[in-house]
Amino acid sequence: MSHFALEAELAAPVQRWMQRQGLRVKAEYRTPWGICDLVGIALDKHRVKQRRKAGHHKALGRIERIGVLELIPTQASGSAIRLTDLLSAAQTNMGITVERELDWLLRNGFVRWSSERSLQRMDSWAPLQQRIVAIELKLQRITEALAQANNHSPLTRERYVALPLDAARRACRLRTQDFRHAGVGLLGVLPSRCYTLLHPGEHVPPEDTLEQRHCVERFWRTHFKDS
């Protein structure tokens, strides 16, 4: 017999399970492909200190701005990109006008002009994330839950479906191969705690660096900037 009448009731014990692992958590996390019930993130403390020391306190914000930044070589690489080449690459890759985003990046110190009047980015602290975890909550409807969790592969390899413990045990007994094929982990939930019945697999598509970085910046704005 399930201890839960509503999917939303699963959120509190699952969130506590995430927080015990040192994750900061956002509920109802919006992605380009839909909403994820819970997303948690852990950042590298040393890199966080490096970012603050560099004076990069503001969150980068829009994913389009992050996309422009990602097209610019890092100072550590010794390379740079000319503005004309950046404009061409940005329009080809994202179909946006780059000048507005570049102006923000220059004003806030994320990008600088090199001596050759080319551009370099100054984010030697990136990437910040150690882990990103995405979890879908369901009372049942396992096929739907697996599909939703699988959608989050651009964001992270650590994807789980969380079910009431009795339903999770049945799913583990009857659907283990489906979970393993999707590379999705399975949590069994009680009001007081969670059990990891299956760990996420390794054989999933690679993460999308842009989506991960956007996720980091969203957490930076609300959880890390002043902590």
ZANUDO-139098 format. One line per 8 residues: number of its first residue (from 0); their letters; for each residue y, x, z of C-alpha. Coordinates in Angstrom, 2 decimals, always signed. Example, Ala and Ser with C-alpha at 12.3 -4.5 7.8 and 13.67 -1.06 7.14 Angstrom:
BEGIN
0> as> -4.50 +12.30 +7.80 ~ -1.06 +13.67 +7.14
END
This chain:
BEGIN
0> mshfalea> +0.00 +0.00 +0.00 ~ +3.37 +1.41 -1.04 ~ +5.97 +2.07 +1.63 ~ +8.72 +1.39 -0.93 ~ +9.95 -1.85 -2.46 ~ +12.60 -0.27 -4.72 ~ +12.77 +2.96 -6.70 ~ +16.08 +3.79 -5.03
8> elaapvqr> +14.28 +4.02 -1.67 ~ +12.43 +7.11 -2.93 ~ +15.70 +9.01 -3.32 ~ +16.34 +9.91 +0.35 ~ +12.98 +11.63 +1.11 ~ +12.97 +13.38 -2.27 ~ +16.52 +14.58 -1.77 ~ +15.57 +15.97 +1.66
16> wmqrqglr> +12.62 +17.77 +0.03 ~ +15.03 +19.36 -2.46 ~ +17.58 +20.30 +0.19 ~ +14.92 +22.01 +2.32 ~ +14.42 +24.34 -0.64 ~ +18.09 +25.25 -0.64 ~ +19.05 +23.02 -3.58 ~ +22.37 +21.20 -3.87
24> vkaeyrtp> +21.67 +17.73 -5.28 ~ +23.39 +15.23 -7.53 ~ +22.06 +11.69 -7.98 ~ +22.33 +9.72 -11.22 ~ +23.07 +12.87 -13.20 ~ +24.30 +12.06 -16.70 ~ +22.92 +14.01 -19.65 ~ +23.39 +13.57 -23.41
32> wgicdlvg> +19.96 +11.91 -23.56 ~ +20.28 +9.62 -20.51 ~ +20.50 +9.62 -16.73 ~ +18.30 +11.76 -14.50 ~ +17.70 +10.29 -11.05 ~ +18.10 +13.58 -9.16 ~ +19.15 +17.05 -10.27 ~ +19.19 +19.98 -7.87
40> ialdkhrv> +20.54 +23.48 -8.35 ~ +20.41 +26.81 -6.51 ~ +22.88 +29.53 -7.44 ~ +22.62 +33.29 -7.03 ~ +24.81 +34.14 -4.03 ~ +25.69 +37.62 -5.29 ~ +26.83 +36.25 -8.65 ~ +28.83 +33.53 -6.94
48> kqrrkagh> +30.67 +36.26 -5.01 ~ +31.27 +38.15 -8.26 ~ +32.77 +35.04 -9.85 ~ +35.11 +34.44 -6.94 ~ +36.13 +38.11 -6.91 ~ +36.97 +37.84 -10.61 ~ +39.28 +34.93 -9.78 ~ +37.32 +32.43 -11.86
56> hkalgrie> +37.63 +29.62 -9.33 ~ +38.09 +26.76 -11.77 ~ +35.13 +24.97 -13.29 ~ +34.90 +25.38 -17.04 ~ +34.72 +21.63 -17.56 ~ +33.94 +20.26 -21.00 ~ +30.77 +21.35 -22.74 ~ +32.85 +22.02 -25.88
64> rigvleli> +34.84 +24.64 -23.96 ~ +31.63 +26.24 -22.72 ~ +30.38 +26.25 -26.29 ~ +33.43 +28.20 -27.43 ~ +32.98 +30.67 -24.57 ~ +29.34 +31.22 -25.48 ~ +30.33 +32.26 -29.01 ~ +32.42 +35.16 -27.65
72> ptqasgsa> +30.63 +38.47 -26.85 ~ +30.73 +39.70 -23.27 ~ +32.86 +42.67 -22.31 ~ +29.70 +44.39 -21.02 ~ +28.15 +44.23 -24.50 ~ +30.93 +46.40 -25.95 ~ +31.31 +43.93 -28.80 ~ +34.13 +41.52 -29.65
80> irltdlls> +34.85 +38.75 -32.15 ~ +37.90 +38.29 -34.33 ~ +39.75 +35.03 -34.01 ~ +39.08 +34.08 -37.63 ~ +35.36 +34.58 -37.12 ~ +35.42 +32.58 -33.89 ~ +37.22 +29.71 -35.59 ~ +34.64 +29.68 -38.34
88> aaqtnmgi> +31.68 +29.89 -35.96 ~ +33.02 +27.18 -33.65 ~ +33.63 +24.75 -36.48 ~ +30.22 +25.47 -37.97 ~ +28.38 +25.10 -34.66 ~ +30.29 +22.27 -33.00 ~ +32.66 +20.72 -35.48 ~ +35.63 +21.08 -33.11
96> tvereldw> +39.04 +22.72 -33.16 ~ +38.82 +25.83 -31.02 ~ +42.48 +26.68 -30.30 ~ +42.91 +24.30 -27.36 ~ +39.76 +25.48 -25.59 ~ +40.50 +29.14 -26.28 ~ +44.00 +28.76 -24.86 ~ +42.53 +27.40 -21.60
104> llrngfvr> +39.96 +30.21 -21.43 ~ +42.64 +32.87 -21.97 ~ +45.03 +31.35 -19.41 ~ +42.32 +31.21 -16.77 ~ +40.95 +34.70 -17.36 ~ +37.53 +33.82 -18.77 ~ +38.44 +35.50 -22.10 ~ +40.76 +38.39 -22.99
112> wsserslq> +42.14 +40.01 -26.08 ~ +40.61 +43.43 -26.73 ~ +42.65 +46.36 -28.11 ~ +41.53 +45.46 -31.62 ~ +43.01 +41.96 -31.26 ~ +39.53 +40.59 -31.01 ~ +38.14 +38.53 -28.15 ~ +35.75 +39.27 -25.30
120> rmdswapl> +34.56 +37.09 -22.46 ~ +34.82 +38.29 -18.89 ~ +32.02 +36.34 -17.19 ~ +29.84 +39.28 -16.16 ~ +28.65 +37.05 -13.29 ~ +26.86 +34.65 -15.65 ~ +24.34 +33.11 -15.50 ~ +24.82 +31.78 -11.98
128> qqrivaie> +21.74 +29.60 -11.61 ~ +18.50 +30.63 -9.95 ~ +16.88 +27.20 -10.28 ~ +17.60 +23.80 -11.77 ~ +15.25 +20.97 -10.79 ~ +15.18 +17.51 -12.41 ~ +13.29 +14.58 -10.83 ~ +12.59 +11.06 -12.05
136> lklqrite> +11.82 +8.40 -9.44 ~ +9.35 +5.62 -10.21 ~ +7.27 +3.10 -8.29 ~ +4.75 +2.97 -11.15 ~ +5.19 +2.94 -15.00 ~ +3.83 +6.48 -15.26 ~ +3.99 +6.74 -19.04 ~ +7.68 +5.85 -18.99
144> alaqannh> +8.31 +8.27 -16.12 ~ +6.58 +11.12 -17.98 ~ +8.62 +10.47 -21.10 ~ +11.86 +10.45 -19.12 ~ +10.99 +13.65 -17.27 ~ +9.97 +15.29 -20.53 ~ +13.40 +14.51 -21.97 ~ +14.93 +16.88 -19.42
152> spltrery> +13.27 +19.98 -20.92 ~ +16.62 +21.20 -22.40 ~ +17.96 +21.33 -18.84 ~ +15.05 +22.91 -16.97 ~ +11.36 +23.71 -16.92 ~ +11.20 +22.43 -13.32 ~ +10.77 +18.72 -14.00 ~ +8.99 +16.27 -11.73
160> valpldaa> +8.01 +12.64 -11.50 ~ +8.16 +11.32 -7.93 ~ +5.95 +8.33 -7.06 ~ +4.94 +6.67 -3.79 ~ +2.10 +8.76 -2.38 ~ -0.65 +6.22 -3.09 ~ +0.49 +5.81 -6.73 ~ +0.92 +9.56 -7.08
168> rracrlrt> -2.64 +10.20 -5.91 ~ -3.97 +7.71 -8.46 ~ -1.87 +9.33 -11.18 ~ -3.15 +12.75 -10.17 ~ -6.72 +11.50 -10.37 ~ -6.35 +9.64 -13.69 ~ -3.47 +11.32 -15.57 ~ -3.57 +15.00 -14.63
176> qdfrhagv> -3.99 +16.12 -18.24 ~ -1.00 +14.04 -19.34 ~ +1.17 +15.73 -16.73 ~ -0.14 +19.18 -17.62 ~ +0.36 +18.58 -21.33 ~ +3.98 +17.55 -20.70 ~ +4.56 +20.45 -18.28 ~ +5.78 +17.97 -15.65
184> gllgvlps> +5.10 +18.20 -11.92 ~ +4.14 +15.31 -9.65 ~ +5.44 +14.48 -6.17 ~ +3.88 +12.01 -3.76 ~ +6.50 +10.42 -1.53 ~ +6.39 +8.93 +1.96 ~ +9.47 +7.80 +3.88 ~ +9.26 +10.94 +6.01
192> rcytllhp> +8.23 +13.62 +3.51 ~ +7.06 +14.60 +0.00 ~ +3.85 +16.24 -1.16 ~ +3.62 +18.40 -4.29 ~ +0.47 +17.20 -6.04 ~ +1.06 +18.98 -9.36 ~ +3.42 +21.84 -10.15 ~ +5.41 +21.88 -13.40
200> gehvpped> +3.70 +23.73 -16.23 ~ +4.97 +26.68 -18.22 ~ +4.19 +25.35 -21.68 ~ +7.34 +23.38 -22.41 ~ +10.21 +23.94 -24.88 ~ +12.79 +26.52 -23.81 ~ +15.84 +25.36 -21.93 ~ +19.18 +24.84 -23.66
208> tleqrhcv> +21.55 +27.52 -22.36 ~ +24.58 +25.36 -23.10 ~ +23.23 +22.37 -21.17 ~ +22.26 +24.60 -18.25 ~ +25.68 +26.19 -18.10 ~ +27.37 +22.80 -18.27 ~ +25.18 +21.70 -15.35 ~ +26.20 +24.78 -13.35
216> erfwrthf> +29.89 +24.07 -13.97 ~ +29.55 +20.45 -12.87 ~ +27.99 +21.59 -9.59 ~ +30.57 +24.36 -9.25 ~ +33.39 +21.85 -9.35 ~ +31.95 +19.62 -6.63 ~ +29.68 +21.82 -4.49 ~ +30.43 +25.54 -4.77
224> kds> +34.01 +26.32 -5.70 ~ +35.34 +26.26 -2.13 ~ +32.11 +26.56 -0.14
END
